Amino acid sequence: MKTIGSTLLLFVLGLNLLFSQWRGYDVYRCGAKGIATGAAFTAVADDVSAVYFNPAGLIQTKKFSIFYTLDGQIKIITLLDTKMKLTYKVPALLGFVYPFEDKYHTTIAFAASSPFQRKIPLEFAVYKFAPVISSEIIRDLAVGFSPGLVYATYIGRSSSSDAWGFGYQFGLLYKLAKKSRLGLNYQSRIPVEWQGDITETFPDIITVGAATLLTEKLVGSFDLEYQNWKSAEYIENGLQLVPADNIKNGLFKTIHPHIGIMFLEEQTGAHIRTGFFTDSFIHADGSNETQFLWSFGVGAYAFSIVKIEAALVDSYIMHLFNDSNNRIETIQVTIEYQF
């Protein structure tokens, strides 16, 4: 009996140790085309990446599509360091899009996406499974809505746990003029229930954006994203464990500009994209450090029905100019089958 009692005590203590300290995590953006443009995609949102960046943009989809995104991250210590860590997990974006006939002015989809993650050094991810509807409610104005079930998972060195919750997403896309658009995307707070009487709330995020056709082959876009880290909660047995007082607010702290460019290369038919944006790296003590990031991507049709988008988000090169960068490279490849 003593052995059984000791084992149970150790298990309870181990579970409490796992969750007695809040761990930081990152806003994770899904969709290679969206992140390739410096994550300035709210007012563009013209492919399946709209599921994450602005659900209203799905109204622009004209064909039935099945899609998935493969992603990975590499931690670079130095260019000569062989101890790079490459991780591949479940697809960060997965689903289908179905546009109704033009007379309905509506598109529906179902998708799994990942709004929050930290793969290095943790094994932490949040996934949302949700239907998506996008509809043109009046001329030149589309609205999108996506309510869904949320699953969170954490794998520690000696134990693991998971949680469930609910969240929703709302978006607007407005055609301001023939060559310009405005967009808005709101990701709600996401409360989940972990094992061991622990409640956690992931922060809400609101993004506004603008995009314009600069030339016949060049599109420029700009987003401004607000990450409400003050709304993050981690409550164990009634005690708030998130050190939210350490969060610094303001430009480049919780308010992040995103700038993107998209260019059509005529000879190959490929779309080339690049951009710059800032983000927050949240530490376990609740403090946030600014990340300066550069992105690059290419998109093209491999066959008549297969569209491939590839993107890289760089932190290492930008680390040369900003010591606080975490030197983690993110790679995404989105494959879309159009019918």
N, C-alpha and C positions, 0 to 999 in steps of 0.2 A: 504493500500500500504506500509505503514511503517513497518507493521508486516511481510509482504512478503519479503521486502528488508532486514530486520534484519535477517530473517531466512536464506536467501540466503548468507548473509555475514557470518553468523555463520558456515554454511556448508563449505564455501570456506576456512575460517580460520581453521576449524577442519581438512579438508583434507590437508591443508598446514602443520598443526601441526603434523599430522600423518607421513608425509614424509619429513619434514624439517630436520630431523636428521637421518643419516644412522644408521642402526642396524646391529650388527654382526650376523653371521650365521656360520654353520659348514659344512665341507665336510662330506657327508653322504654316507656310503658304503652299497651296497645292495647285498644280497645273503648270507644265513647263512653259507654255506661251506666256502666261501671266507673270511668272517670276523672271523670265528672260527680259521683259521690258521694265526692269527695275521695280517690279511689283506695282507699277502705275497702270493698272488695268481696269479700274472701277468704271471709267467712262468708255472703255473699249468693249470688253466683255463679249467678244464675238466668236468664242469657241467654247468647248466644254469646260475650260477653266472658269467660266462664269458661275459654275456651281459653287465655287469658293469665293470668287472676287466680287460677283454681283449677280444674283439669280435673275434679275430683270433682263440681263443680257441674253438669256437663252432664247428670247423671242426672235433673235437673229438667226437661229439655227434653222436650216431649211431641209435637212435630211435626217432620217432616223440614224442614230449613231450609238455604237457601243465603244466604251473607252476605258482605259486604265493608265495609271501613272506609276512607273517604277522609280524609286528614289534611293539614294545612298548618301552617306556623309564620310568625309575623310578628315581626320585630325592631323595637321601637318606641324611638326615641331620645327624642323628646318628642311630645306630642300634635299639635304643629304641624309636625313634621318630615315631609317628603314622601318621604324616602329609606327608606321601609319596604320590607323584603324579604319577599316572600311566596313560599314554595316548596311545590310539590306533587310528590310522588314516587309510587312504586308503592304500592298499598294497604297500610296497616300491618297489616291483619288481613283474611284472605280464606279462605273454605273452605265446608264443609258439615257438617251435623249430622244423624245418623240414629238415632232412638231405636227399639230393638227393642220387641216386644210386652211388655206388663207382666210376663209370667211370667218373662222373662229378667232383668229389673231391670238392663239394660245399655244404654248409649248409646255409639255410636262417632262419630268425626268425623275429618276431615282438614283441616288448616289451615296457612296460612302466617302467621307473626306476626313482629314485630320487637322483640326484647327490649332492644336497644341502638341508639342513633342519636346523631348530632349533625349537624343540617342547616345550622345557622348558627353560625359562618361556614364550617364544613367541609362536605364532601359524604361523609359516613361513615354506614354503616348495617350492621346485622347482621340477617339473616333466618333463621328456623327453619321448615323444612318437615317436618311431623310428623303421623303418625296419633295419635289421642287415643282412649282408652277410659275410660269411667266406669262403675262398677258398684257396686250396693248389696250389700256382702259380708255384712252382717248388718243386722238391723232398725235403722234410723235412722243407719247409718254407711255412707257411700259413699267409695270410693277412686278416684282418677284417675291415669293414667300416660300420658306422652307422650314417646317417644324419637324423635329426628329429626335430619335432616341440616341443617347450618348453613352459610350462605353469607354472607361478609362482603365489603364493597366499599368502596373509598376512592378518591375522585377528587381529585387535587391540581391545582394551577395548570397544571402542565406535563406531568403523567403520572398514571397510575392503576394500581391493582392490585386483585386479589381473592384470597380465601382460602376454604378449606373446612374443616369440622370436624364434630363431633358433640356433642350435648347432650341432656339429658332433663329432664323436669319431673314432679313428684309432688305429689299433693294429697289432702287429707282433708276431708270435710264431715260434721259430726255434729249431729244434731238433739237438742239438750240438753233441750228442753222444747217444748211446743206452740208457743210464741212465740219461742223463742231457738235460735240455732245457733252452733256454733264451727267455725272453718276453719283449715286449714294449707296453705301452698303452698311448695314448694321448687324453685327453678330451679338446676340444677347449674352448675358451672364449665363453660365452653365453650372448649376448646383448638382453635385453627385454625392452618393452615400458610399463610403468605404467600409470595409470590415473593421470591427473594433470600435463602433460608436464614433465614427469620424465623418464629419460633413465638410466638403470642400466646395468652394465656388470659384470657377474660372472667370476671368474678367471679361467685361463687354468691350467691344471694339467698334468704333465708327470711322468710316472712311468716306471722304468726298473727293471727287476727281473731275478732271476736264480733259478732253482730247480733241485734236483738230488735225485736219489734213493739210500739211504744210505745202506739199507738192503732190503731183499725181502718184508718186511712188514713196512718199515719206509722210509718216504719221508721228506726231509728237503727243505725249500724254504726261499728265501731272496729277499726283494724288497727295492728299494730306490725311494721315492716319492718326487717330487718337486711341491709345491703349490705356484703359482705365484700370491700372494696377491697384489703385486704392480700393477697388471693389472686390479684389481677391480675398478669399477667406479660407481658413483651415482651422476647423473647430473640433477639438477632442475633449469629450466629457465637459462641454460647456466652456472650454478655455480657448480663446483665439490665439493661434500660434504663428500667424503670418506677421512678420515685423514690418507692417505697411508704412510705418513712420520713416523707414529708411529710403522709401521711394522718392526720387527727385522728379518733380514735375517740370514741364516746360518744353521748349523746342529742342529736339534731338534727345530728349529724355523719355517723355511719354507722347510727344507730338512728333511724328516722323514724316518728312517729305520724301516722295518717290518721283523720280523723273525717268521717262522712257522714250526710246526712239525705235520705230519699225521701218524697215526699208526693203523694197522689193528689188531683188537682183534679177534683171531680165534674162540674161543668158542661160542661167540654170533654173529660173523660176522659183528659187528659194527665197524665203523671207528671213532677213537678218534682223536681229533685235539686240538691243543693249540698253543699259540703264544704270542709274546709281540710286541708292536709297539708304536710309539709316534705320536702325532697329535697336531694341533694348535687350541686353543680356542680364537676366535676373539671377543674382547670387542667392545662396541659401540664407544669408542674413537679411534678405529683402532689398538690398541695394541694387541699383540698376546702372549698368555701364553702356555707353553708346557704342554701337557697332556701325562702321562705315563700310558699305558693301557695294560691290560692282557685279553686274550680271551680264550674261551674254547668251544668246541662243540662236538656233536655226530651225526653221520649219519648212517642210516640203512634202509633196505626195510621193510615196514610194511606188504605189500603183494607183489606178484610177479610184479605188475605194479606200485606200489606206493612207492616212495622214500621220506623219511623225513629227513631233516637236521635241527638241532636246535643249536643255538649259543648264548653265552653271552659275551658281552664286558664289562669288569669291570673297573670302575674308582674309586670306593669307597675304595677297599682294597689297591689299589696303592696310594690312598690319604694319607695313613699312612706314605709313603715314599716321597711324593711330595705334599706339601700343596696347590699348585695351581690347582690340579685336581678338576674338577667340581662336582665329586661324582654323576654322572649320569650313571646309568646302562642301557645298550641297549640290548634288547632281540629280536632275529629274529628266525622265523621258516619258512623254505622253504619246500613247498610240491610240488612234481613233479609227474605227471602221465605219465608213459611211455607206448607207444603202439607199 
